[in-house]
Amino acid sequence: MVENLLYSNQYNFDKVDWKEFENNLIKYANMDQFQTSLNNLIISINVLEKKAEKLRDIILKAAGNIPKKELLNIPNIDEIIN
């Protein structure tokens, strides 16, 4: 898989309030919509996939307050060709 640099470098980690991020992770993980349990004796791939999706959603929600990097001024393709 090729890494999408525009997506992976979108957050400005130098400006993150990591304590706030940690608090948001805890807060969102405790919200009803993200509650989950693994009481099943048989854990299927589908169950694990759903749990992973919930974890992803919690992280993305908590990351909502992280400042974004400003995209570089990329020239238009027409400017490059001409």
N, C-alpha and C positions, 0 to 999 in steps of 0.2 A: 504494500500500500504506500502511496506517495503522500507525504505530508503537505497539507494545504497551508502554506505560510501566511496567507492573509487571515485564515481562521486561527491558527495557532499563536500568532503574534498580535492578536487584537487587544489584549489587556496590557495596561501599563503597570507591571508588577512593582515598579519602584514607588508608586504612589498608593499602594494598597494599605488600608488600615486592617492588618491581619487579625487584630483582636475583634474588630467588628465582624469580619468575615467568619471567624470562629463562632462568635455569638449567633450570627445568622444561620450557620450550619446547624447548630444545636436547636435553635428556635424552629427552623423549617423541618428538621427531622422529627420534631415532636408534634407537628401539625397532623390532624386526623387524616388528611388526604395522602400523607406519606407513611402512615403507620403500616407495619407489616410484621408478620411472624413466620417463623420456619418450623411450625409444629408438625409438619408432614414427616412421616417416617421415610417416605420415598420422595426425594427431591429431584425433580425432573429438570431438564434443560430449560423448559418453558418457565418454570417457577423461578429459576435462577435469572433468566432473562428479564422477567418482570421486576425482580428485586434490583437488578442492575439498572434498569430504566428509572426506577424510583430514586435510586442513589444519584444517577445522572441529573435528574430533575431537581433534586435538593441542591446539588452543587451549582447548577446553572442559576437557580433562584438566588442562592447566596452570593453568587458572583455578579448579580445585577448591579451592585453598588461599586464594583471595581471600575476605576477610570479606564477608558479605552484609549489606545494609542491613536494618534492622528495618522491617517494614511498619508504616505508620501505623495507628492504631486507627480503623478504618473502621466506622461504625455499621451495624448490621443494617438491611436494607431495611424491616423491620417498624417499627423505631424511627423511621425517616424518615417513613413514611406516617402513623403514629399520632401 
